[in-house]
Amino acid sequence: MSQHPDFSSRSAAAGVDTLFSHRWSPRAFKKIAIPIETIESIFDAARWAPSCFNEQPWLFVTSSNDKDFDTFLGLLNESNQVWAKNAGLICFIFSKKTFAHNGNDNNKAKFDCGAAWMSLTLQANMHQLHTHGIGGIDYANVYTTLNISPKDYDIICGFALGEIDLPNTLPDELSAKEFPSGRNPLDSVWQAGIR
Ligand SMILES: Cc1cc2nc3c(=O)[nH]c(=O)nc-3n(C[C@H](O)[C@H](O)[C@H](O)COP(=O)(O)O)c2cc1C
């Protein structure tokens, strides 16, 4: 039997650290409580991401106990609830709409939130934990349920954070897809000079 996860579809250029090429988004999670110190270090890593005017427009709202968890889970589409129910926590990422220094619209905010999410994801991997981004959420109810002002913040997405489990713990149609995906070739995403 091949080893799980199988990273053979992920050949990276020489010198690319496995920090990047072995980051992936499993759906099979083991139901464990993540220690609070670990959670703190993961979200603290996000704080060190760069942002336009150092605005730090990200806001991460996480479940904090079993009761919360069910509420957060209920804000995901049913197809995502099926697997995310075993995560250690669920988080929603909001981005602040305006700059603090002048009140103008911040059209770089979501870009900055993405950098912060990647930072926390890599820190999570260092704790042997994984994240899985979730765009399939209940956009209509997320603001009121989490008591976040839609005037001040945009919802971007949710994500699950947890300890990975074996693919056979998932329903069959999901376990068949439980492997690290490949990528488009480098020359399709990187243009050196003017074509
Ligand atoms: C913003 C965002 C939204 C996503 N939404 C979903 C989702 O709703 N359901 C799901 O199963 N995966 C979702 N994903 C996971 C992607 O499908 C996954 O990251 C992509 O296929 C690349 O795979 P990898 O992360 O394992 O490298 C999402 C990822 C991101 C970054």
The ligand as an SDF file (V2000), in Angstrom:
LIG
                    3D

 31 33  0  0  0  0  0  0  0  0999 V2000
  -10.4760   30.3110   -0.5010 C   0  0  0  0  0  0  0  0  0  0  0  0
  -10.6040   28.8160   -0.6490 C   0  0  0  0  0  0  0  0  0  0  0  0
  -11.8680   28.2390   -0.6900 C   0  0  0  0  0  0  0  0  0  0  0  0
  -12.0160   26.8420   -0.7630 C   0  0  0  0  0  0  0  0  0  0  0  0
  -13.2680   26.2820   -0.6840 N   0  0  0  0  0  0  0  0  0  0  0  0
  -13.3940   24.9440   -0.5630 C   0  0  0  0  0  0  0  0  0  0  0  0
  -14.6610   24.3590   -0.2780 C   0  0  0  0  0  0  0  0  0  0  0  0
  -15.6870   25.0430   -0.1220 O   0  0  0  0  0  0  0  0  0  0  0  0
  -14.7240   23.0090   -0.1430 N   0  0  0  0  0  0  0  0  0  0  0  0
  -13.6250   22.2000   -0.2790 C   0  0  0  0  0  0  0  0  0  0  0  0
  -13.7470   20.9990   -0.1110 O   0  0  0  0  0  0  0  0  0  0  0  0
  -12.3980   22.7440   -0.5460 N   0  0  0  0  0  0  0  0  0  0  0  0
  -12.2510   24.0760   -0.6730 C   0  0  0  0  0  0  0  0  0  0  0  0
  -11.0010   24.6390   -0.8880 N   0  0  0  0  0  0  0  0  0  0  0  0
   -9.8070   23.7790   -1.0390 C   0  0  0  0  0  0  0  0  0  0  0  0
   -9.2460   23.8460   -2.4620 C   0  0  0  0  0  0  0  0  0  0  0  0
  -10.0690   23.0810   -3.3180 O   0  0  0  0  0  0  0  0  0  0  0  0
   -7.7850   23.3560   -2.4330 C   0  0  0  0  0  0  0  0  0  0  0  0
   -6.9990   24.2560   -1.6910 O   0  0  0  0  0  0  0  0  0  0  0  0
   -7.2240   23.2390   -3.8440 C   0  0  0  0  0  0  0  0  0  0  0  0
   -7.8670   22.2040   -4.5680 O   0  0  0  0  0  0  0  0  0  0  0  0
   -5.7210   22.9660   -3.8640 C   0  0  0  0  0  0  0  0  0  0  0  0
   -5.4430   21.8100   -3.0930 O   0  0  0  0  0  0  0  0  0  0  0  0
   -4.3940   21.8280   -1.9030 P   0  0  0  0  0  0  0  0  0  0  0  0
   -4.7820   22.9240   -0.9370 O   0  0  0  0  0  0  0  0  0  0  0  0
   -4.5140   20.4540   -1.2750 O   0  0  0  0  0  0  0  0  0  0  0  0
   -3.0320   22.1020   -2.4780 O   0  0  0  0  0  0  0  0  0  0  0  0
  -10.8530   26.0120   -0.8410 C   0  0  0  0  0  0  0  0  0  0  0  0
   -9.5760   26.6270   -0.8140 C   0  0  0  0  0  0  0  0  0  0  0  0
   -9.4460   27.9890   -0.7080 C   0  0  0  0  0  0  0  0  0  0  0  0
   -8.0550   28.5950   -0.6440 C   0  0  0  0  0  0  0  0  0  0  0  0
  1  2  1  0
  2  3  1  0
  2 30  2  0
  3  4  2  0
  4  5  1  0
  4 28  1  0
  5  6  2  0
  6  7  1  0
  6 13  1  0
  7  8  2  0
  7  9  1  0
  9 10  1  0
 10 11  2  0
 10 12  1  0
 12 13  2  0
 13 14  1  0
 14 15  1  0
 14 28  1  0
 15 16  1  0
 16 17  1  0
 16 18  1  0
 18 19  1  0
 18 20  1  0
 20 21  1  0
 20 22  1  0
 22 23  1  0
 23 24  1  0
 24 25  2  0
 24 26  1  0
 24 27  1  0
 28 29  2  0
 29 30  1  0
 30 31  1  0
M  END
$$$$
